[in-house]
């Protein structure tokens, strides 16, 4: 199914809600812009990197802590932004104890494959309780999913060469047990709802809508 503006995707494990602002179908697969709402204590699943994609987070309200290349960057005012270059290990967390954090996430390059992996497969697994508490799938699921999407997301630990060898050994077993790299039911699962996009303040809209 094609991702459309206003569609809502939930990751209950990570306590995040994504509303699509600009899907990859409107950018020839090269760019996606998402409104990301994070509950207090919420986070993205696991330290990871995007080998070929640039990612930018821009705060609208609340507080966001982004760990990138061994240091923390705190966004606490609307319009503050952090750019994650391709290949940089990172992870983000809500930095608010009592209010929702709202940020804009923009990913450039591999956006269509990002939609398929993250919004369909990983969020679907989390919704069905098939990840751990941090939102990461089990080892056998990772063995068939991550090698196929190694151009989109790689978890940081253990090092990727070690993961590649491990997954190569486990993938045949995983497939015999019925694991799929991208589950068809998630690809065909329609979002539960659509939402009106929030107006963005000038300091946020100027950056994202004119860049």
Secondary structure, DSSP 8 states (H G I E B T S, - for coil): ----TTBEEEETTTTEEEEEEE-GGGTTTSEEEEEEEE-TT-B-SSSEE-TT-EEEEEEEES-EEEEETTEEEEE-STT-EEEE-TT--EEEEE--SSS-EEEEEEEESSHHHHIIIIIIIIHHHHHTT-B-TTS-B-HHHHHHHTTTTTTT-EESSS-HHHHHHHHHHHHHHHHHTT--SS-HHHHH---S-B-------HHHHHHHHH-
